[in-house]
Amino acid sequence: MTTSAPQDTQILEDERQRRGRPRRTRSGVPLPLLLPALAGFAFLVLPLAALLVRAPWRTLPEQLTSVEVWQALRLSLITATAATAVALVLGVPLAWLLARARFPGRRVVRALVTLPLVLPPVVGGVALLLALGRNGIVGRWLDSAFGVTLPFTTAGVVVAEAFVAMPFLVISVEGTLRAADPRYEEAATTLGASRFTAFRRVTLPMIAPGVAAGAVLAWARALGEFGATITFAGNFPGRTQTMPLSVYLALQSDPDAAIALSLVLLAVSVAVLAGLRDRWMGTSA
């Protein structure tokens, strides 16, 4: 009897500890974490599932080939591609400057570059109007000297999309540059190559995957831009009415067309995530 007392005490202690632990599922996930996680997943997936369920699959080809939808699709593809080209030409050198150069106020410059990521798009459109509008700081000079007017034009759509999309490319390329070994670039300069030649022949091939990923991400962001576009470029069919703007208008008069365009944007988003999953999401199941 005396030898079983310690065993009974240990059994009682183990029972108290077991009762104090949160209940776990077979996978080892505590229920207090599993339940809100499932609720959050359902909250994010349910609207997308509703879009697929309510889609007019029978009339979808007809919807996508209508004149209005085709104009919006064509304009969106053209402007998003042009905005991505602008982002590449301006954003890659800017990313190199932030990653490689040392100058006073670099943190402030980086903060200003990434500001459009958190800035409301409508505010960005207003800022573009004040800067590049006919009475803007730079727009007044462009109009008087060259006769160039950007607001409410297709070029204005490209400018608005590039403004909101370029920070995505800059962040991606800057991160790739920081991960790349700068000694290769330094070795090229010691062999007589200029800094630009070293960048073009050595650094750029090394960071090409990061540049491609940033370009795809910027293109997808430009394709889905709404607030800055409608504020700076307006909503004129065939000239400035991109797919997001067309979805907004069609939802009031032709819901099937709005759903069809939404499905196109959804497919583009899924394709972008699938293409970038190895870079940001990992490959493990």
Buried (B, 14 or more C-beta within 10 A) or exposed (E): EEEEEEEEEEEEEEEEEEEEEEEEEEEEEEEEEBEEEEEEEEEEEEEEEEEEEEBBEEEBEEBBEEEBBEBBBEBBBBBBBBBBBBBBEBBBBBBBBBBBEEEEEEEEBBEEBBEBEEBEBBEBBBBBBEBBBBEBEEBEEBBEEEEEBBBBBBBBBBBBBBBBBBBBBBBBBBBBBBEBEEEEBEEBBEEEBEBEEBBEEBBEEBBEEBBBBBBBBBBBBBBBBBBBBBBBBBBEBEBBBBBBBBBBBBBEEBEBBBBBBBBBBBEBBEEBEEBBEEBEEEEEE
